[in-house]
Amino acid sequence: ITSIEKKTVVTGKVIPEDEVEIKPQIQGIIDVIFVEEGDLVKTGDLLAKIKVVPNEQNLNSAEGRLANSRIVLKNAQIEFNRNKDLYEKGIISKQDFDNVQLRYNQSKLDVSNAISDLQIIRLGSKGGAASANTNIRATVPGTILEIPVEEGFQVIASNSFNAGTTIATIADLNKMIFEGKVDEAEVGKLKVGMPLEVSLGAIEDQALQAKLKFIAPKGNEEQGAVQFKIEADLYLNDSIFVRAGYSANASLVLERKDSIMAISESLLQFDRKTEEPYVEIEIEDQKFERRDVKIGISDGVNVEIISGVSKDDKIKVWNKTEPIKKGEDDDSSVEMAEN
């Protein structure tokens, strides 16, 4: 009478639940990097500063637009002053004067926009507030996992056509998950909420508890076998510092039965024709009788006996191996050599 657990082991790794890649809003060259990998940062902390390198063609076009808008403004101002005198003397109507004033105000606005465009191309922002874009700041709190750039690197802005250059990767190492893959033969036995025991390759003799939270609805074929991704929330403790990317093995209990009758699986025999299991029961001294048995759960060592034998039966050990004597071992070796 014993308990049997049917387990499976899933290989995978421990990763942060969320990783955030920080990307620039403008293109340029990394001027200064203020943090290092492994540093703890808060939201808004300064990570790096970008030096803007304007595009010559865009810069020339912006300067041309500004010069042209100033010429138009100068002419609009002259016309506005002239028509203002005429309006005050009652020579032109108020509607004509309003139209002239509108063109004058539009010309002033065009000059202001052209100045802003030129500042954005030169400095990365308008109004002299270049730090809004050239200063790269943390958008989430956490630990700097990776800084794939160095000072002097040219970076590309994030836009609708390009993902942009990653300045840094930030993650909260207090929220870790186990990610692994399960074979299709076992995924049907898994349920969300099942407990896992995770053993880390880098930390011996200690295991972490986890809880299964995700089973992929679609599998991917890998080397001829269909694998399904699973994720589990990891329960961390203060005695272990878990780094992102640790390889890990997760043990899952697929089935468990307590207080059941079981025998060693090595005692089973199988009919050559029907492949049904049976054992041989001793009925008298060295006389045995075949008994068909119905088996249940197995852990590879012991197997559950549902019916066929009783607790008091004596089962024949049919495949017991005898230790080889030294003389017999030598004779067999000589015989093999002669053959």
Order of alpha helices (4+ residues) and beta strands (2+ residues): beta-beta-beta-beta-beta-alpha-alpha-alpha-beta-beta-beta-beta-beta-alpha-beta-beta-beta-beta-beta-beta-beta-beta-beta-beta-beta-alpha
